[in-house]
């Protein structure tokens, strides 16, 4: 079983999730655990293998939407913390700028820090579950 460093996987996950699903990618080498980063919009200096996207030797780090950590997570939080605002917040996600407005509401309600903790906990749990599904053992120090 491949051993991977949680902090490194989390950093790769955050990089992939920082853009649209087609902008940033990260791949984990199955033999070494090395992580390779690519971007269609940023110029990265790291040399990467030419067959990252096509070889069976690499596992692509998923985008947060793939792990259901986008809109669905935000609405789950609203359902728990502000159930009377659920329909209004759900309607925000039909337009551009939804996350900014979502966070504005949380700031106004004094829930922004609670949201960040909720999001981080859910992300950590999803990343660990994803690693386990892909036969990777997560360690919290250098592998």
C-alpha positions in Angstrom: 0.0 0.0 0.0 1.3 3.4 -0.9 2.0 5.8 2.0 1.1 9.5 1.4 1.6 12.5 3.5 -1.7 14.1 4.5 -0.4 17.7 4.3 0.9 17.1 0.8 -2.3 15.5 -0.4 -4.4 18.3 1.2 -2.2 20.9 -0.6 -2.7 19.2 -3.9 -6.4 18.9 -3.3 -6.7 22.6 -2.5 -4.7 23.5 -5.6 -7.0 21.4 -7.8 -10.0 22.9 -6.2 -8.8 26.5 -6.5 -9.9 26.7 -10.1 -12.5 25.2 -12.3 -12.3 21.4 -12.8 -10.4 21.8 -16.0 -7.8 24.4 -14.9 -5.6 22.7 -12.2 -4.6 19.1 -11.9 -2.4 17.1 -9.5 -1.3 13.5 -9.9 0.2 11.0 -7.5 2.7 8.5 -8.7 1.6 5.0 -7.6 5.2 3.8 -7.2 6.7 6.7 -5.2 3.9 8.9 -3.9 5.4 11.9 -5.6 2.9 14.6 -6.5 3.0 16.4 -9.9 1.1 19.6 -10.4 -0.2 21.0 -13.7 -2.2 24.0 -14.7 -3.8 25.3 -17.9 -3.7 28.9 -16.6 -0.5 29.1 -14.5 3.0 28.6 -15.6 4.5 26.1 -13.2 8.3 25.5 -13.2 8.1 21.8 -12.2 9.1 19.2 -14.7 6.3 16.6 -15.0 6.2 13.2 -16.8 4.6 13.5 -20.2 2.1 10.7 -19.6 0.4 12.0 -16.4 -3.1 12.1 -17.7 -2.9 8.9 -19.7 -0.8 6.5 -17.7 -2.1 4.0 -15.2 0.9 4.8 -13.1 -0.7 8.0 -11.6 -3.8 8.7 -9.6 -5.4 12.1 -10.4 -6.3 14.1 -7.3 -10.0 14.9 -7.5 -11.6 18.3 -7.6 -13.7 19.3 -4.5 -16.9 19.1 -6.6 -16.1 15.4 -7.4 -16.0 14.7 -3.6 -19.3 16.7 -3.2 -17.6 19.5 -1.2 -19.0 22.4 -3.2 -22.6 23.6 -3.2 -24.0 20.5 -1.5 -21.7 21.0 1.5 -22.7 24.7 1.7 -26.4 23.8 1.7 -25.9 21.1 4.3 -24.3 23.7 6.6 -27.2 26.1 6.0 -29.7 23.4 6.7 -28.0 22.8 10.1 -27.3 26.3 11.1 -29.9 28.5 9.3 -32.7 26.2 8.2 -35.1 29.2 7.7 -32.6 30.6 5.1 -32.2 27.4 3.1 -34.4 28.2 0.2 -32.9 31.7 -0.1 -29.3 30.4 0.0 -30.2 27.6 -2.5 -31.5 30.3 -4.9 -28.1 32.1 -4.7 -26.4 29.1 -6.2 -28.3 29.5 -9.4 -26.3 32.7 -10.2 -22.6 33.8 -10.5 -20.9 34.9 -7.3 -22.9 32.5 -5.1 -20.0 31.7 -2.7 -19.3 35.3 -2.1 -22.9 36.0 -1.2 -23.1 32.8 0.8 -20.0 33.9 2.8 -21.5 37.4 3.2 -24.6 35.9 4.8 -22.5 33.8 7.1 -20.4 36.8 8.1 -23.6 38.8 8.9 -24.9 35.9 11.0 -21.6 35.4 12.8 -21.1 31.9 11.3 -18.2 32.4 9.0 -15.5 30.8 11.3 -17.9 28.0 12.0 -18.3 27.4 8.3 -14.6 27.3 7.7 -14.2 24.7 10.5 -17.1 22.7 9.1 -15.7 22.8 5.5 -12.2 21.9 6.7 -13.4 18.9 8.7 -15.6 17.7 5.8 -12.7 18.1 3.3 -10.3 16.2 5.6 -12.7 13.4 6.0 -13.4 13.2 2.2 -9.7 13.3 1.4 -8.9 10.5 3.8 -11.8 8.4 2.5 -10.6 9.0 -1.1 -7.1 7.9 -0.2 -8.4 4.7 1.4 -10.5 4.0 -1.7 -7.4 4.3 -3.8 -5.3 2.1 -1.6 -3.2 4.9 -0.1 -2.3 5.0 3.6 -2.4 8.5 5.0 0.3 9.6 7.5 0.5 12.9 9.2 4.3 13.2 9.0 6.8 12.6 6.3 6.3 9.2 4.7 
